[in-house]
Each structure stands twice: as C-alpha cells, then as structure tokens.
Amino acid sequence: MQSLEAELETARSLAVSELADAIESIGFECTRCGACCKADDDDPHTATIFPDEIRDIQQTHEYDWRDVARPMPYGLDDGAGETFEWAIQTTGCGDCSFYVEKDGVGACSIHDDRPLICQTYPFSVALGGTSQPMGEAVDQAGMVRAHECEGLGRDISREEAEALAAALKERAIRELEEAIGVRDNYTGTTPDDGDIVVHDSEGAKQGDGTPVDR
Ligand code: SF4
C-alpha cells in the first residue's frame, strides 16, 4: 500500500478534465430523492465532515458544534471510547439534521455550505486513504468510482461534470491531509470511563468539539 503522502501527491496531480470525462461517461443527475441524506432503514445517516467545515457551518448559520457534528460512531462502544472522525449530526430518527422535505421533495437547508462529501455524492476517487461510501462501488471509470444512487446513468452537462470533478479532487486532497493530520497529531489521550475522545487532525477533542484539557 502507498504511503498517505504518496496518495496525497497523486490526488494533487489528478486532472480535473479527466475526472470530468469519467463523471460524464458514468452520468449523473440528482433526483432529490433524499436517499443520501436520510437514515437507511435502522442505520442512521453517517457521513464524514472535516473540522473546518463544521466551524464554517457553525459560523454561517449560528449553530453550536453539536448541532453540526457528532463523533463518528464507528469503533465506539455504547457511545463511549475513541474515534477518529466527525460525522454530520443526525436527528432522533437518524436523518441528517439539515435535511428538510416538502411535498415529498427533499432539500438541504445548508445547500450552499454543505460539506464536500455531500457535494460529491455518489462519487469517490479510487485512492487509498480516501473515504468510500458504504457498500461496493457499482461503476468505475478511470479514477472515479460511483456508488449506489438512483441518479446514476443520467445525462450531465460538461459544466456540471467539471464542477463536480473539481470538488471531488478537492475532497480527495482534504481527506488525505486530514488522515495525515490525525496520524501526526495523535496524542494518545484516552477517554475517561463512559466518555469519548475524538482524535481529529487538530488533536484530541471532546464530543462538543472543545480540546481535551489534560
Ligand atoms: S448536509 Fe445537506 S446534502 Fe449533506 S446529508 Fe445533510 S441534507 Fe444532505
């Protein structure tokens, strides 16, 4: 497996026009079904959000950290333990907190400020150290993988494909930078019994996003 630094170099050298070619050949148009923003049966919506994306949404929309994000649940035991990412906050029924539905049509209440993972769904880049949506890819063209979504296979304009490709490249770079930051800034801080520590690229934090102070 390549080092994270080597994968980051590859991500930085990706040609947006080639990613756009791949997206065009797969095809995509959002149908606004809301499937990527809602709970999947009993599984709550789970999508990664970067610390600075949380702060940007907080500041723009006057939210608290916990309104925007929760500790990534993978690896936690009954909500306690150590985790290495943040996930977009969910409602009591497991949908994304920012998902709204009107007359059966879904919308994002923070659309212009939505995280990169949302801007680029259902695509990912085939590079180690980047995040892949749950489940196997259903299609791949060049370096672009496509994941389950009813909007795949539909025509997309060149302009939209290029915008999506640029966001996809940016996301891959940011994911790798975040992974390197998590590795380099890991303090080894362990949570107290029944508590939680999130080790992100900025160090060890509590569930409300404040640094662990010890
Ligand atoms: S932030 Fe917006 S686009 Fe992203 S999952 Fe939530 S509702 Fe959907």
Boltz pocket constraint, residues with backbone or C-beta under 6 A from the ligand:
constraints:
  - pocket:
      binder: B
      contacts: [[A, 36], [A, 37], [A, 47], [A, 88], [A, 96], [A, 97], [A, 98], [A, 99], [A, 100], [A, 107], [A, 108], [A, 109], [A, 110], [A, 111], [A, 114], [A, 115], [A, 118]]
      max_distance: 6.0
